[in-house]
Amino acid sequence: MKTVNIHEAKTHLSRLIERAARGESFIIAKAGKPLVRVEALETDTKLKKRIGFLAGEFCVPDDFDRMGQREIERQFGANE
C-alpha cells in the first residue's frame, strides 16, 4: 500500500482520489508516521441487481392486455 505525506496528498489530492476510487488504497502520513488510510467506499450493488428480482414469482396471463376490455368499453360507451 502506498504511503504519501500530507504535503504530497494536498498537492495531488484529485489524482490520489481517482486511484483510491479504482481500488488503490493509500496511507497519509505526517513526519513518516501513518495517520489515515484512504480507500474507496463500497457501492451498494443491491440496487443495480433489482431488474428481474421477482423472476419466477408470478406469471402474467396471456390475455393481460385485454383483461377487463368489455367492462372498459361499456364504461366508455364503445358499444353505443
C-alpha positions as CSV (number, residue, x, y, z in Angstrom):
1,M,0.0,0.0,0.0
2,K,1.4,3.4,-1.0
3,T,2.2,5.9,1.7
4,V,2.2,9.7,1.0
5,N,3.0,12.6,3.2
6,I,0.4,15.3,3.9
7,H,2.0,17.8,1.5
8,E,2.0,15.3,-1.3
9,A,-1.6,14.4,-0.6
10,K,-2.7,18.0,-0.7
11,T,-0.8,18.7,-3.9
12,H,-2.1,15.6,-5.7
13,L,-5.5,15.1,-4.0
14,S,-7.5,14.7,-7.1
15,R,-5.2,12.1,-8.6
16,L,-5.0,10.2,-5.4
17,I,-8.8,10.1,-5.0
18,E,-9.2,8.8,-8.5
19,R,-6.7,6.0,-7.8
20,A,-8.5,5.2,-4.5
21,A,-11.8,5.0,-6.3
22,R,-10.3,2.4,-8.6
23,G,-9.4,0.3,-5.6
24,E,-5.8,1.5,-4.9
25,S,-5.9,2.4,-1.2
26,F,-3.2,4.6,0.3
27,I,-2.0,5.9,3.6
28,I,-1.4,9.6,4.5
29,A,1.5,10.1,6.9
30,K,2.8,13.0,8.9
31,A,6.6,13.1,9.5
32,G,6.7,9.4,8.4
33,K,4.0,8.4,11.0
34,P,0.9,6.8,9.4
35,L,-2.2,8.8,10.2
36,V,-5.1,7.7,8.0
37,R,-5.9,5.1,5.3
38,V,-7.8,6.3,2.3
39,E,-9.9,3.7,0.4
40,A,-13.0,3.7,-1.8
41,L,-16.4,3.3,-0.3
42,E,-18.2,0.1,-1.2
43,T,-21.0,0.8,-3.6
44,D,-24.5,-0.6,-3.0
45,T,-24.8,-3.2,-5.7
46,K,-28.2,-4.4,-4.5
47,L,-29.9,-1.5,-6.4
48,K,-28.1,-2.4,-9.6
49,K,-29.3,-6.0,-9.4
50,R,-33.1,-5.3,-8.9
51,I,-34.0,-5.9,-12.5
52,G,-35.6,-9.4,-12.6
53,F,-35.6,-9.8,-8.8
54,L,-39.1,-11.2,-8.9
55,A,-38.5,-13.5,-11.8
56,G,-40.5,-16.7,-11.4
57,E,-42.5,-15.4,-8.5
58,F,-45.7,-14.8,-10.5
59,C,-47.0,-15.2,-14.1
60,V,-48.7,-12.7,-16.3
61,P,-51.8,-14.1,-18.1
62,D,-51.6,-14.3,-21.9
63,D,-54.7,-12.0,-22.2
64,F,-53.3,-9.4,-19.8
65,D,-53.6,-6.6,-22.3
66,R,-57.3,-7.5,-22.9
67,M,-58.3,-8.1,-19.3
68,G,-61.5,-6.1,-18.5
69,Q,-61.8,-5.0,-22.0
70,R,-65.6,-5.5,-22.2
71,E,-66.1,-3.6,-18.9
72,I,-63.9,-0.7,-20.1
73,E,-65.7,-0.5,-23.4
74,R,-69.0,-0.5,-21.6
75,Q,-67.9,2.3,-19.2
76,F,-66.6,4.5,-22.1
77,G,-69.6,3.8,-24.3
78,A,-67.8,2.0,-27.1
79,N,-70.8,-0.2,-27.8
80,E,-73.3,2.7,-28.2
